[in-house]
Amino acid sequence: MAKQSIIPFGPQHPVLPEPIHLDLVLEDEKVIEAIPSIGFVHRGLESLVDKKDFNEMTYVIERTCGICSFMHGMGYCESIEKIMNVEIPNRGKYLRTMWAEMSRVHSHLLWLGLLADAFGFESLFYQCWRMREKALDLFEMTTGGRCIFSVNKIGGVLKDIDDVMLQTIKVTLNDIAADLRIVRKTFMKDYTVESRLHGVGILTKEQAHNLGAAGPFARASGIKMDMRTTGYAAYGDLDFDIITSDECDSYGRCEVRINEIFQAIDLIGQCIDKMPKGDIATIVKGNPNGEAFVRMEQPRGEAVYFSKANGSKFLERMRVRTPTFANIPSLLETLKGADFADVPLLILTIDPCISCTER
């Protein structure tokens, strides 16, 4: 029997975009167990409910993450709107949906680039991030920001998008889709890429279900679960199917995310074609009193927002449950039996966002 050794992995590592620490128990070059340690970038954002009123908390919650900041603000606003029984205008719903799907496009392209970089395919990394720049340019054009957008408000959104901008978005996203079709061939057909992804990090459908996996990580194991099907924002008016894969490995996770980019581009096109006229926000008066629980589909999976109010301008409690937190148990399962050299790649396949998880 080989002798076991414990190797510390992280929190600083060239392939990790954010700090996570794992103690890897190895026998020779095989991982027997992985023990996580988190908490390196905890900021205590949720505790700011004592100092920031419920309107100001919109901007605090947006800063949970620099990648999916829009949807954090959106989830928080929807929880307060649910407490106060506020119905936002249809145009506001469509604008929120557009920005949410643009977030998915740029987040998945960021991940594809990091994946390519993880197995040393530098030119593929540059191609993915070149496309992502176009998505960020659209955010800058429509919101004024590239990371933090600050367009959500309780009752709707703060900025409108005119018809000229809408057509520019459509043209730019079609360009991204054309470029992505070329890149997809490399991710799905190139021997070098396939050899690093196929059969690596197996997570069966049963394991994914029992361990509570979320998002593309779960859908790549054949689980048909997507919070957008609940019909929040404008999703109830749009036509789409849940994208899944039966590969149950790293290749399947890559396949699902690539297909979700095409789906997001299609959903944005539907929003533009169906965009209603009218106001983008409704006037909200008074303070919230009660509690609400909201679920929505972030790029990494299901995110949960819980708000509890007591009738004053300061909330009693605000809580976020992020998809990365839900996916850590499944990550530890995929690491069992993996080659030590595949550990960085497997960590990336859950698309970890540690700043979200630790807040």
BANUKOL-412758 format. One line per field, with one value per residue (C-alpha): residue number from 1; residue in one letter; x, z, y. Coordinates in steps of 0.25 Angstrom, whole numbers, plus 5000, padded with zeros to 4 digits. Layout:
BEGIN
k	(NUM/...)
r	(A/...)
px	(X/...)
pz	(Z/...)
py	(Y/...)
# end
This chain:
BEGIN
k	(1/2/3/4/5/6/7/8/9/10/11/12/13/14/15/16/17/18/19/20/21/22/23/24/25/26/27/28/29/30/31/32/33/34/35/36/37/38/39/40/41/42/43/44/45/46/47/48/49/50/51/52/53/54/55/56/57/58/59/60/61/62/63/64/65/66/67/68/69/70/71/72/73/74/75/76/77/78/79/80/81/82/83/84/85/86/87/88/89/90/91/92/93/94/95/96/97/98/99/100/101/102/103/104/105/106/107/108/109/110/111/112/113/114/115/116/117/118/119/120/121/122/123/124/125/126/127/128/129/130/131/132/133/134/135/136/137/138/139/140/141/142/143/144/145/146/147/148/149/150/151/152/153/154/155/156/157/158/159/160/161/162/163/164/165/166/167/168/169/170/171/172/173/174/175/176/177/178/179/180/181/182/183/184/185/186/187/188/189/190/191/192/193/194/195/196/197/198/199/200/201/202/203/204/205/206/207/208/209/210/211/212/213/214/215/216/217/218/219/220/221/222/223/224/225/226/227/228/229/230/231/232/233/234/235/236/237/238/239/240/241/242/243/244/245/246/247/248/249/250/251/252/253/254/255/256/257/258/259/260/261/262/263/264/265/266/267/268/269/270/271/272/273/274/275/276/277/278/279/280/281/282/283/284/285/286/287/288/289/290/291/292/293/294/295/296/297/298/299/300/301/302/303/304/305/306/307/308/309/310/311/312/313/314/315/316/317/318/319/320/321/322/323/324/325/326/327/328/329/330/331/332/333/334/335/336/337/338/339/340/341/342/343/344/345/346/347/348/349/350/351/352/353/354/355/356/357/358/359)
r	(M/A/K/Q/S/I/I/P/F/G/P/Q/H/P/V/L/P/E/P/I/H/L/D/L/V/L/E/D/E/K/V/I/E/A/I/P/S/I/G/F/V/H/R/G/L/E/S/L/V/D/K/K/D/F/N/E/M/T/Y/V/I/E/R/T/C/G/I/C/S/F/M/H/G/M/G/Y/C/E/S/I/E/K/I/M/N/V/E/I/P/N/R/G/K/Y/L/R/T/M/W/A/E/M/S/R/V/H/S/H/L/L/W/L/G/L/L/A/D/A/F/G/F/E/S/L/F/Y/Q/C/W/R/M/R/E/K/A/L/D/L/F/E/M/T/T/G/G/R/C/I/F/S/V/N/K/I/G/G/V/L/K/D/I/D/D/V/M/L/Q/T/I/K/V/T/L/N/D/I/A/A/D/L/R/I/V/R/K/T/F/M/K/D/Y/T/V/E/S/R/L/H/G/V/G/I/L/T/K/E/Q/A/H/N/L/G/A/A/G/P/F/A/R/A/S/G/I/K/M/D/M/R/T/T/G/Y/A/A/Y/G/D/L/D/F/D/I/I/T/S/D/E/C/D/S/Y/G/R/C/E/V/R/I/N/E/I/F/Q/A/I/D/L/I/G/Q/C/I/D/K/M/P/K/G/D/I/A/T/I/V/K/G/N/P/N/G/E/A/F/V/R/M/E/Q/P/R/G/E/A/V/Y/F/S/K/A/N/G/S/K/F/L/E/R/M/R/V/R/T/P/T/F/A/N/I/P/S/L/L/E/T/L/K/G/A/D/F/A/D/V/P/L/L/I/L/T/I/D/P/C/I/S/C/T/E/R)
px	(5000/5005/5009/4999/5004/4996/4999/4994/4987/4985/4980/4990/4992/4995/4982/4973/4966/4962/4967/4962/4971/4970/4978/4979/4982/4990/4994/5005/4999/4984/4975/4969/4962/4961/4958/4954/4958/4950/4949/4961/4953/4941/4937/4924/4915/4902/4905/4904/4889/4891/4898/4892/4877/4869/4871/4886/4888/4885/4899/4905/4900/4904/4918/4917/4924/4930/4926/4911/4909/4896/4889/4893/4886/4874/4872/4873/4863/4853/4853/4850/4839/4833/4832/4826/4817/4823/4820/4831/4827/4829/4840/4848/4846/4851/4863/4867/4866/4875/4886/4885/4887/4898/4904/4903/4910/4922/4923/4924/4933/4942/4942/4945/4957/4962/4959/4968/4979/4978/4982/4992/4985/4988/4983/4969/4970/4972/4961/4951/4955/4954/4940/4937/4942/4931/4921/4927/4927/4912/4911/4919/4910/4897/4900/4913/4921/4929/4929/4919/4907/4898/4885/4876/4867/4855/4843/4851/4864/4870/4874/4867/4873/4868/4865/4879/4886/4877/4881/4896/4894/4888/4899/4910/4904/4903/4917/4921/4912/4920/4933/4929/4924/4939/4944/4934/4940/4954/4947/4939/4947/4962/4970/4978/4966/4958/4969/4969/4954/4948/4946/4952/4944/4933/4920/4908/4894/4891/4903/4900/4886/4890/4901/4892/4900/4895/4896/4904/4911/4898/4893/4905/4902/4888/4880/4869/4868/4869/4862/4859/4848/4840/4837/4843/4846/4842/4846/4832/4830/4842/4844/4856/4859/4868/4882/4888/4898/4900/4915/4916/4930/4938/4936/4921/4922/4930/4919/4907/4914/4917/4903/4897/4905/4897/4884/4887/4889/4876/4869/4874/4870/4856/4856/4860/4849/4838/4843/4830/4828/4826/4832/4845/4842/4830/4831/4833/4828/4829/4838/4838/4832/4832/4842/4844/4852/4856/4863/4869/4879/4893/4903/4909/4895/4884/4886/4877/4873/4867/4862/4855/4850/4843/4837/4849/4858/4869/4867/4867/4874/4880/4886/4891/4894/4903/4904/4919/4915/4905/4916/4927/4922/4921/4935/4941/4934/4940/4954/4954/4962/4967/4981/4989/4991/4976/4973/4974/4965/4955/4954/4952/4940/4931/4934/4937/4934/4940/4937/4922/4923/4930/4925)
pz	(5000/4996/5007/5009/5009/5011/5001/5003/4990/4990/4995/4985/4972/4958/4953/4964/4961/4975/4989/4993/5001/5000/5008/4998/5003/4993/4990/4980/4970/4973/4982/4993/5000/4999/5011/5009/5017/5013/5019/5013/5007/5017/5017/5025/5015/5021/5034/5028/5029/5042/5035/5021/5019/5010/4998/5000/5002/4987/4984/4996/4991/4976/4981/4986/4973/4961/4951/4954/4961/4953/4957/4972/4972/4964/4974/4986/4979/4976/4991/4996/4984/4989/5003/4999/4988/4978/4963/4954/4940/4928/4922/4935/4935/4921/4923/4936/4928/4917/4926/4934/4921/4917/4930/4927/4914/4919/4931/4923/4913/4925/4930/4916/4915/4929/4926/4913/4921/4932/4921/4915/4902/4902/4888/4892/4905/4897/4887/4898/4906/4893/4891/4906/4904/4894/4904/4914/4904/4903/4918/4918/4907/4914/4929/4929/4936/4933/4946/4956/4948/4959/4950/4959/4969/4977/4968/4954/4948/4947/4933/4920/4907/4894/4881/4875/4886/4885/4871/4874/4885/4875/4864/4874/4880/4867/4864/4877/4873/4860/4867/4877/4867/4862/4877/4880/4870/4877/4891/4886/4875/4878/4883/4893/4899/4899/4906/4918/4919/4915/4927/4937/4949/4948/4956/4953/4953/4966/4972/4967/4973/4986/4988/4984/4972/4965/4951/4939/4949/4952/4938/4932/4940/4934/4944/4938/4948/4944/4953/4940/4938/4950/4941/4949/4942/4928/4926/4927/4913/4906/4899/4904/4908/4920/4914/4920/4916/4920/4919/4935/4934/4931/4916/4919/4928/4917/4906/4915/4917/4903/4899/4910/4903/4890/4898/4906/4892/4887/4900/4899/4884/4889/4899/4888/4879/4890/4898/4903/4903/4916/4929/4934/4949/4959/4971/4984/4997/5011/5018/5016/5027/5026/5020/5006/5000/4985/4976/4963/4953/4953/4943/4953/4957/4967/4977/4989/4994/5008/5014/5027/5030/5042/5037/5039/5028/5033/5030/5041/5033/5019/5014/5001/4998/4986/4976/4978/4993/4988/4978/4988/4993/4979/4976/4987/4981/4967/4973/4979/4971/4962/4957/4965/4952/4949/4962/4957/4945/4954/4963/4951/4946/4957/4952/4967/4971/4985/4988/4986/4995/5006/5004)
py	(5000/5014/5023/5035/5049/5063/5074/5088/5094/5109/5119/5125/5117/5121/5115/5120/5133/5134/5128/5115/5105/5090/5080/5068/5054/5047/5033/5034/5043/5040/5049/5041/5052/5067/5076/5090/5103/5116/5129/5137/5148/5150/5164/5164/5170/5165/5171/5185/5184/5191/5203/5204/5206/5196/5205/5207/5192/5190/5196/5187/5174/5178/5178/5163/5160/5167/5157/5155/5168/5171/5159/5160/5174/5168/5157/5166/5176/5165/5160/5175/5176/5163/5168/5181/5175/5184/5180/5186/5191/5181/5189/5189/5173/5172/5181/5173/5160/5166/5170/5157/5149/5159/5155/5140/5143/5150/5141/5128/5134/5138/5124/5118/5126/5122/5107/5109/5116/5104/5094/5103/5107/5122/5125/5120/5128/5141/5137/5135/5148/5156/5152/5155/5169/5172/5168/5177/5188/5186/5187/5200/5206/5203/5205/5213/5202/5189/5182/5189/5194/5201/5201/5193/5200/5195/5197/5195/5200/5213/5214/5211/5206/5213/5206/5210/5203/5191/5189/5191/5180/5171/5173/5171/5158/5152/5155/5148/5136/5135/5136/5126/5115/5115/5114/5103/5094/5095/5092/5081/5074/5077/5065/5072/5079/5066/5058/5068/5068/5055/5045/5055/5058/5049/5053/5044/5049/5042/5048/5062/5061/5056/5066/5078/5082/5095/5102/5097/5087/5080/5081/5075/5062/5062/5069/5078/5089/5104/5115/5123/5113/5119/5131/5142/5156/5154/5139/5135/5142/5135/5122/5113/5099/5095/5091/5078/5068/5053/5053/5055/5060/5072/5072/5072/5084/5091/5087/5092/5106/5108/5104/5114/5125/5123/5122/5135/5142/5136/5141/5155/5155/5151/5162/5172/5167/5167/5180/5187/5202/5209/5213/5206/5207/5210/5219/5212/5218/5214/5203/5188/5180/5164/5154/5148/5137/5139/5129/5132/5126/5132/5128/5118/5113/5115/5127/5130/5143/5145/5158/5161/5175/5180/5193/5202/5207/5197/5182/5172/5162/5160/5146/5141/5127/5126/5114/5112/5109/5099/5093/5091/5077/5072/5077/5069/5057/5059/5061/5047/5038/5049/5051/5061/5069/5070/5077/5091/5088/5081/5093/5102/5093/5098/5112/5116/5130/5131/5146/5142/5130/5137/5152)
# end
